[in-house]
Amino acid sequence: MLKENLKTLRKQKGLSQEELSIKLNVVRQTVSKWEQGLSVPDAEMLVTISEVLDTSVSTLLGENISEGEKNSLKEISEKLEIINLQLAQRKESKRKFWHCFFIAMCIILIIIFISLATIGNTYMEWDYNDPELGVLGVGIHAISWIFMRIAPIIFIGSIVGICLTRKK
């Protein structure tokens, strides 16, 4: 809707994102976010954009109306509210994803830690005179050594992630 129309109208006017951002007194990244649908301009900015692109606000928002009809601020705000709700839903789904990811990470780390503690270090009893067993034993020891040093950091980071992504 807004993102496609903004990009199409900007290209029809032969403007780059940088040129449009200069005319609107915003940074280029702001225009990029609007065109990607990551954010939406406020009502005043929509009016300014429509003036710069010589189009109506309703056309920017995706509605084709006749020249005689006028946009009311209420209609614009309702459309912006819908767009903001869609952005909020995307943000909420990303939050849920990361929350579940951090919980899964904690569970996986706990399972691996319990498995390593239960199994023990049976490879320490191997006959290291055999070169293949020696290399394998050193490899397993290195993996468990690295895991035991890095896992607590990842676990603490995951706990912090769970706290930061919990529903407020």
DRENPA-3360 file (N, C-alpha, C; in nm, 2 decimals, always signed):
BEGIN
1 = MLKENLKT = +0.08/-0.12/+0.00/+0.00/+0.00/+0.00/+0.09/+0.12/+0.00 ~ +0.12/+0.18/+0.11/+0.19/+0.30/+0.12/+0.33/+0.28/+0.07 ~ +0.40/+0.17/+0.11/+0.54/+0.15/+0.07/+0.55/+0.14/-0.09 ~ +0.46/+0.07/-0.15/+0.47/+0.05/-0.29/+0.44/+0.18/-0.37 ~ +0.33/+0.25/-0.32/+0.29/+0.38/-0.38/+0.40/+0.48/-0.37 ~ +0.46/+0.49/-0.25/+0.57/+0.59/-0.23/+0.69/+0.56/-0.33 ~ +0.73/+0.44/-0.33/+0.84/+0.40/-0.42/+0.81/+0.43/-0.57 ~ +0.69/+0.39/-0.61/+0.64/+0.41/-0.75/+0.64/+0.56/-0.78;
9 = LRKQKGLS = +0.57/+0.64/-0.70/+0.56/+0.78/-0.73/+0.70/+0.85/-0.72 ~ +0.79/+0.81/-0.63/+0.92/+0.87/-0.63/+1.00/+0.84/-0.76 ~ +0.99/+0.72/-0.81/+1.06/+0.68/-0.93/+0.99/+0.75/-1.05 ~ +0.86/+0.77/-1.05/+0.79/+0.84/-1.16/+0.84/+0.98/-1.17 ~ +0.87/+1.04/-1.05/+0.92/+1.18/-1.05/+1.07/+1.19/-1.08 ~ +1.14/+1.07/-1.09/+1.28/+1.06/-1.12/+1.37/+1.10/-1.01 ~ +1.32/+1.08/-0.88/+1.39/+1.11/-0.76/+1.45/+0.99/-0.70 ~ +1.57/+1.00/-0.65/+1.63/+0.90/-0.57/+1.59/+0.91/-0.43;
17 = QEELSIKL = +1.61/+0.81/-0.35/+1.58/+0.82/-0.21/+1.65/+0.94/-0.14 ~ +1.77/+0.96/-0.18/+1.85/+1.07/-0.13/+1.79/+1.20/-0.16 ~ +1.75/+1.22/-0.29/+1.69/+1.35/-0.33/+1.56/+1.37/-0.26 ~ +1.47/+1.27/-0.25/+1.35/+1.28/-0.18/+1.37/+1.32/-0.03 ~ +1.47/+1.25/+0.03/+1.49/+1.28/+0.17/+1.54/+1.43/+0.19 ~ +1.61/+1.48/+0.10/+1.66/+1.62/+0.11/+1.54/+1.71/+0.10 ~ +1.45/+1.68/+0.01/+1.33/+1.77/-0.01/+1.24/+1.76/+0.11 ~ +1.24/+1.65/+0.18/+1.15/+1.63/+0.30/+1.22/+1.66/+0.43;
25 = NVVRQTVS = +1.35/+1.69/+0.42/+1.43/+1.73/+0.54/+1.44/+1.61/+0.64 ~ +1.46/+1.49/+0.58/+1.48/+1.37/+0.67/+1.60/+1.30/+0.61 ~ +1.65/+1.20/+0.68/+1.77/+1.12/+0.63/+1.72/+1.02/+0.53 ~ +1.81/+0.97/+0.45/+1.78/+0.88/+0.34/+1.72/+0.75/+0.40 ~ +1.78/+0.71/+0.52/+1.73/+0.58/+0.58/+1.59/+0.59/+0.62 ~ +1.54/+0.70/+0.65/+1.39/+0.72/+0.68/+1.31/+0.69/+0.56 ~ +1.35/+0.74/+0.45/+1.27/+0.71/+0.32/+1.28/+0.56/+0.29 ~ +1.40/+0.51/+0.31/+1.42/+0.36/+0.29/+1.33/+0.28/+0.38;
33 = KWEQGLSV = +1.32/+0.32/+0.50/+1.23/+0.24/+0.60/+1.08/+0.26/+0.56 ~ +1.04/+0.37/+0.51/+0.90/+0.39/+0.46/+0.88/+0.30/+0.34 ~ +0.97/+0.29/+0.25/+0.95/+0.21/+0.13/+0.96/+0.06/+0.16 ~ +1.03/+0.02/+0.27/+1.03/-0.12/+0.30/+0.92/-0.16/+0.39 ~ +0.84/-0.06/+0.44/+0.73/-0.09/+0.53/+0.77/-0.11/+0.67 ~ +0.89/-0.07/+0.71/+0.94/-0.08/+0.85/+0.89/+0.03/+0.94 ~ +0.85/+0.14/+0.88/+0.79/+0.25/+0.96/+0.70/+0.33/+0.87 ~ +0.62/+0.41/+0.93/+0.53/+0.50/+0.85/+0.55/+0.64/+0.89;
41 = PDAEMLVT = +0.53/+0.73/+0.79/+0.54/+0.87/+0.82/+0.41/+0.92/+0.90 ~ +0.43/+1.02/+0.98/+0.31/+1.07/+1.05/+0.22/+1.15/+0.96 ~ +0.11/+1.20/+1.00/+0.01/+1.27/+0.92/+0.07/+1.39/+0.85 ~ +0.14/+1.47/+0.93/+0.20/+1.60/+0.87/+0.30/+1.56/+0.76 ~ +0.38/+1.46/+0.78/+0.48/+1.42/+0.68/+0.41/+1.36/+0.56 ~ +0.30/+1.29/+0.58/+0.23/+1.24/+0.46/+0.18/+1.36/+0.37 ~ +0.14/+1.47/+0.44/+0.09/+1.58/+0.36/+0.21/+1.64/+0.28 ~ +0.33/+1.65/+0.35/+0.45/+1.71/+0.29/+0.49/+1.62/+0.17;
49 = ISEVLDTS = +0.49/+1.49/+0.19/+0.53/+1.39/+0.08/+0.43/+1.41/-0.03 ~ +0.30/+1.42/-0.01/+0.21/+1.44/-0.12/+0.23/+1.57/-0.19 ~ +0.27/+1.67/-0.12/+0.31/+1.80/-0.19/+0.43/+1.79/-0.28 ~ +0.53/+1.72/-0.22/+0.66/+1.70/-0.30/+0.64/+1.62/-0.42 ~ +0.56/+1.51/-0.41/+0.53/+1.42/-0.52/+0.41/+1.46/-0.61 ~ +0.35/+1.57/-0.58/+0.24/+1.62/-0.66/+0.13/+1.52/-0.67 ~ +0.09/+1.46/-0.55/-0.02/+1.37/-0.55/-0.10/+1.39/-0.42 ~ -0.21/+1.32/-0.41/-0.30/+1.33/-0.29/-0.25/+1.23/-0.19;
57 = VSTLLGEN = -0.28/+1.26/-0.07/-0.25/+1.17/+0.04/-0.32/+1.03/+0.03 ~ -0.44/+1.04/-0.02/-0.52/+0.91/-0.04/-0.45/+0.82/-0.15 ~ -0.39/+0.88/-0.25/-0.32/+0.81/-0.35/-0.20/+0.74/-0.29 ~ -0.13/+0.82/-0.20/-0.01/+0.76/-0.13/-0.05/+0.64/-0.05 ~ -0.17/+0.65/+0.02/-0.22/+0.54/+0.11/-0.28/+0.43/+0.03 ~ -0.30/+0.44/-0.10/-0.35/+0.33/-0.18/-0.49/+0.34/-0.23 ~ -0.55/+0.46/-0.20/-0.69/+0.47/-0.24/-0.70/+0.56/-0.37 ~ -0.78/+0.51/-0.46/-0.80/+0.59/-0.58/-0.94/+0.66/-0.57;
65 = ISEGEKNS = -0.94/+0.79/-0.56/-1.06/+0.87/-0.55/-1.06/+0.98/-0.65 ~ -1.18/+1.03/-0.67/-1.19/+1.13/-0.78/-1.13/+1.26/-0.73 ~ -1.10/+1.35/-0.82/-1.04/+1.48/-0.79/-1.13/+1.56/-0.70 ~ -1.26/+1.55/-0.71/-1.35/+1.64/-0.64/-1.36/+1.60/-0.49 ~ -1.33/+1.48/-0.45/-1.33/+1.44/-0.31/-1.21/+1.49/-0.24 ~ -1.23/+1.53/-0.11/-1.12/+1.57/-0.03/-1.10/+1.47/+0.08 ~ -0.97/+1.47/+0.12/-0.93/+1.38/+0.23/-0.96/+1.44/+0.36 ~ -1.01/+1.37/+0.45/-1.03/+1.42/+0.58/-0.92/+1.37/+0.67;
73 = LKEISEKL = -0.88/+1.44/+0.77/-0.77/+1.40/+0.86/-0.81/+1.27/+0.93 ~ -0.94/+1.25/+0.95/-0.99/+1.13/+1.02/-0.96/+1.01/+0.93 ~ -0.98/+1.01/+0.80/-0.96/+0.90/+0.71/-0.81/+0.87/+0.71 ~ -0.73/+0.97/+0.71/-0.58/+0.95/+0.70/-0.54/+0.89/+0.83 ~ -0.59/+0.94/+0.95/-0.55/+0.88/+1.07/-0.59/+0.74/+1.09 ~ -0.71/+0.70/+1.04/-0.76/+0.56/+1.04/-0.66/+0.47/+0.96 ~ -0.62/+0.52/+0.85/-0.53/+0.43/+0.77/-0.40/+0.42/+0.83 ~ -0.35/+0.53/+0.89/-0.22/+0.52/+0.96/-0.23/+0.43/+1.08;
81 = EIINLQLA = -0.35/+0.43/+1.15/-0.37/+0.34/+1.26/-0.36/+0.20/+1.22 ~ -0.42/+0.17/+1.11/-0.41/+0.03/+1.05/-0.27/-0.01/+1.02 ~ -0.19/+0.08/+0.96/-0.05/+0.05/+0.93/+0.03/+0.03/+1.06 ~ +0.00/+0.12/+1.16/+0.07/+0.10/+1.28/+0.04/-0.03/+1.35 ~ -0.09/-0.07/+1.35/-0.12/-0.20/+1.40/-0.05/-0.31/+1.34 ~ -0.04/-0.31/+1.20/+0.03/-0.41/+1.13/+0.18/-0.41/+1.17 ~ +0.24/-0.30/+1.19/+0.38/-0.29/+1.23/+0.40/-0.35/+1.37 ~ +0.30/-0.32/+1.46/+0.30/-0.37/+1.60/+0.29/-0.52/+1.60;
89 = QRKESKRK = +0.21/-0.57/+1.51/+0.19/-0.72/+1.50/+0.32/-0.78/+1.45 ~ +0.39/-0.72/+1.36/+0.52/-0.78/+1.31/+0.62/-0.77/+1.43 ~ +0.62/-0.66/+1.50/+0.72/-0.65/+1.61/+0.69/-0.75/+1.72 ~ +0.56/-0.78/+1.75/+0.52/-0.87/+1.85/+0.56/-1.02/+1.80 ~ +0.54/-1.05/+1.67/+0.58/-1.18/+1.63/+0.73/-1.20/+1.63 ~ +0.81/-1.10/+1.60/+0.96/-1.11/+1.62/+0.99/-1.12/+1.76 ~ +0.93/-1.05/+1.85/+0.96/-1.07/+2.00/+0.93/-1.21/+2.04 ~ +0.82/-1.27/+2.00/+0.78/-1.40/+2.04/+0.89/-1.50/+1.98;
97 = FWHCFFIA = +0.93/-1.48/+1.86/+1.03/-1.57/+1.80/+1.16/-1.57/+1.88 ~ +1.21/-1.45/+1.91/+1.33/-1.44/+1.99/+1.31/-1.50/+2.13 ~ +1.20/-1.47/+2.19/+1.17/-1.53/+2.32/+1.18/-1.68/+2.32 ~ +1.11/-1.74/+2.23/+1.11/-1.89/+2.21/+1.25/-1.94/+2.18 ~ +1.33/-1.87/+2.10/+1.46/-1.90/+2.06/+1.55/-1.91/+2.19 ~ +1.54/-1.81/+2.27/+1.63/-1.80/+2.39/+1.59/-1.91/+2.49 ~ +1.46/-1.94/+2.50/+1.41/-2.05/+2.59/+1.47/-2.18/+2.54 ~ +1.45/-2.21/+2.40/+1.50/-2.33/+2.34/+1.66/-2.34/+2.36;
105 = MCIILIII = +1.73/-2.23/+2.35/+1.87/-2.23/+2.37/+1.91/-2.28/+2.51 ~ +1.83/-2.23/+2.61/+1.86/-2.27/+2.75/+1.83/-2.42/+2.77 ~ +1.72/-2.46/+2.72/+1.68/-2.60/+2.73/+1.79/-2.69/+2.67 ~ +1.83/-2.66/+2.55/+1.94/-2.74/+2.48/+2.07/-2.74/+2.56 ~ +2.11/-2.62/+2.61/+2.23/-2.62/+2.69/+2.22/-2.71/+2.81 ~ +2.11/-2.70/+2.88/+2.09/-2.78/+3.00/+2.09/-2.93/+2.97 ~ +2.03/-2.97/+2.86/+2.03/-3.11/+2.81/+2.17/-3.16/+2.78 ~ +2.24/-3.08/+2.71/+2.38/-3.11/+2.67/+2.47/-3.12/+2.80;
113 = FISLATIG = +2.45/-3.03/+2.89/+2.53/-3.03/+3.01/+2.50/-3.15/+3.10 ~ +2.37/-3.18/+3.11/+2.34/-3.30/+3.19/+2.39/-3.43/+3.12 ~ +2.38/-3.43/+2.99/+2.44/-3.55/+2.91/+2.59/-3.56/+2.94 ~ +2.66/-3.45/+2.93/+2.80/-3.46/+2.95/+2.84/-3.50/+3.09 ~ +2.76/-3.45/+3.19/+2.79/-3.48/+3.33/+2.75/-3.63/+3.35 ~ +2.65/-3.68/+3.29/+2.61/-3.82/+3.31/+2.71/-3.92/+3.25 ~ +2.75/-3.89/+3.13/+2.84/-3.97/+3.05/+2.97/-3.98/+3.12 ~ +3.02/-3.86/+3.16/+3.15/-3.85/+3.22/+3.26/-3.85/+3.12;
121 = NTYMEWDY = +3.38/-3.87/+3.16/+3.49/-3.86/+3.07/+3.55/-3.99/+3.04 ~ +3.47/-4.08/+2.98/+3.52/-4.22/+2.95/+3.63/-4.22/+2.85 ~ +3.64/-4.12/+2.77/+3.75/-4.11/+2.67/+3.89/-4.09/+2.74 ~ +3.89/-4.05/+2.87/+4.02/-4.04/+2.94/+4.08/-4.17/+2.97 ~ +4.00/-4.28/+2.97/+4.05/-4.41/+3.00/+4.10/-4.48/+2.87 ~ +4.09/-4.42/+2.76/+4.13/-4.49/+2.63/+4.28/-4.51/+2.63 ~ +4.32/-4.60/+2.54/+4.47/-4.62/+2.52/+4.51/-4.52/+2.41 ~ +4.58/-4.42/+2.45/+4.63/-4.32/+2.36/+4.75/-4.36/+2.28;
129 = NDPELGVL = +4.80/-4.48/+2.29/+4.91/-4.53/+2.21/+4.86/-4.55/+2.07 ~ +4.73/-4.57/+2.05/+4.67/-4.58/+1.92/+4.65/-4.44/+1.87 ~ +4.72/-4.40/+1.76/+4.71/-4.26/+1.71/+4.56/-4.22/+1.68 ~ +4.48/-4.31/+1.62/+4.35/-4.27/+1.58/+4.26/-4.24/+1.71 ~ +4.28/-4.33/+1.81/+4.21/-4.30/+1.93/+4.26/-4.18/+2.01 ~ +4.39/-4.16/+1.99/+4.45/-4.04/+2.05/+4.39/-3.91/+2.00 ~ +4.38/-3.90/+1.86/+4.33/-3.79/+1.80/+4.18/-3.77/+1.83 ~ +4.10/-3.88/+1.83/+3.96/-3.87/+1.86/+3.94/-3.83/+2.01;
137 = GVGIHAIS = +4.02/-3.89/+2.10/+4.01/-3.85/+2.24/+4.04/-3.70/+2.26 ~ +4.15/-3.65/+2.20/+4.18/-3.51/+2.21/+4.07/-3.42/+2.15 ~ +4.01/-3.47/+2.04/+3.90/-3.39/+1.98/+3.78/-3.38/+2.07 ~ +3.74/-3.50/+2.13/+3.63/-3.50/+2.22/+3.66/-3.41/+2.34 ~ +3.78/-3.43/+2.39/+3.82/-3.35/+2.51/+3.81/-3.20/+2.48 ~ +3.86/-3.16/+2.36/+3.86/-3.02/+2.32/+3.72/-2.97/+2.31 ~ +3.63/-3.05/+2.25/+3.49/-3.00/+2.24/+3.42/-2.99/+2.37 ~ +3.44/-3.08/+2.46/+3.38/-3.07/+2.59/+3.44/-2.96/+2.67;
145 = WIFMRIAP = +3.57/-2.94/+2.66/+3.64/-2.83/+2.73/+3.59/-2.70/+2.68 ~ +3.57/-2.68/+2.55/+3.52/-2.55/+2.50/+3.37/-2.53/+2.54 ~ +3.30/-2.64/+2.53/+3.15/-2.63/+2.57/+3.14/-2.59/+2.72 ~ +3.22/-2.65/+2.81/+3.21/-2.62/+2.95/+3.25/-2.47/+2.98 ~ +3.33/-2.41/+2.89/+3.37/-2.27/+2.92/+3.28/-2.17/+2.85 ~ +3.22/-2.21/+2.73/+3.14/-2.12/+2.66/+2.99/-2.13/+2.70 ~ +2.95/-2.25/+2.73/+2.80/-2.27/+2.76/+2.75/-2.18/+2.87 ~ +2.82/-2.16/+2.98/+2.77/-2.07/+3.08/+2.75/-1.93/+3.03;
153 = IIFIGSIV = +2.83/-1.88/+2.95/+2.82/-1.75/+2.89/+2.70/-1.74/+2.80 ~ +2.68/-1.84/+2.72/+2.56/-1.85/+2.63/+2.44/-1.86/+2.71 ~ +2.44/-1.95/+2.82/+2.33/-1.96/+2.91/+2.29/-1.83/+2.97 ~ +2.38/-1.76/+3.03/+2.35/-1.63/+3.09/+2.30/-1.53/+2.99 ~ +2.36/-1.53/+2.87/+2.30/-1.45/+2.76/+2.16/-1.48/+2.72 ~ +2.13/-1.61/+2.72/+2.00/-1.66/+2.69/+1.90/-1.62/+2.80 ~ +1.94/-1.63/+2.92/+1.85/-1.58/+3.03/+1.82/-1.43/+3.02 ~ +1.93/-1.36/+2.99/+1.91/-1.21/+2.97/+1.82/-1.19/+2.85;
161 = GICLTRKK = +1.83/-1.26/+2.74/+1.74/-1.25/+2.63/+1.60/-1.28/+2.66 ~ +1.58/-1.39/+2.74/+1.44/-1.42/+2.78/+1.38/-1.31/+2.86 ~ +1.46/-1.25/+2.95/+1.41/-1.14/+3.03/+1.38/-1.01/+2.95 ~ +1.47/-0.99/+2.85/+1.45/-0.87/+2.76/+1.33/-0.88/+2.66 ~ +1.30/-1.01/+2.63/+1.20/-1.03/+2.53/+1.06/-1.08/+2.59 ~ +1.06/-1.08/+2.72/+0.93/-1.12/+2.78/+0.82/-1.02/+2.75 ~ +0.70/-1.06/+2.76/+0.59/-0.97/+2.73/+0.58/-0.87/+2.85 ~ +0.57/-0.74/+2.82/+0.56/-0.64/+2.92/+0.42/-0.60/+2.95;
% end
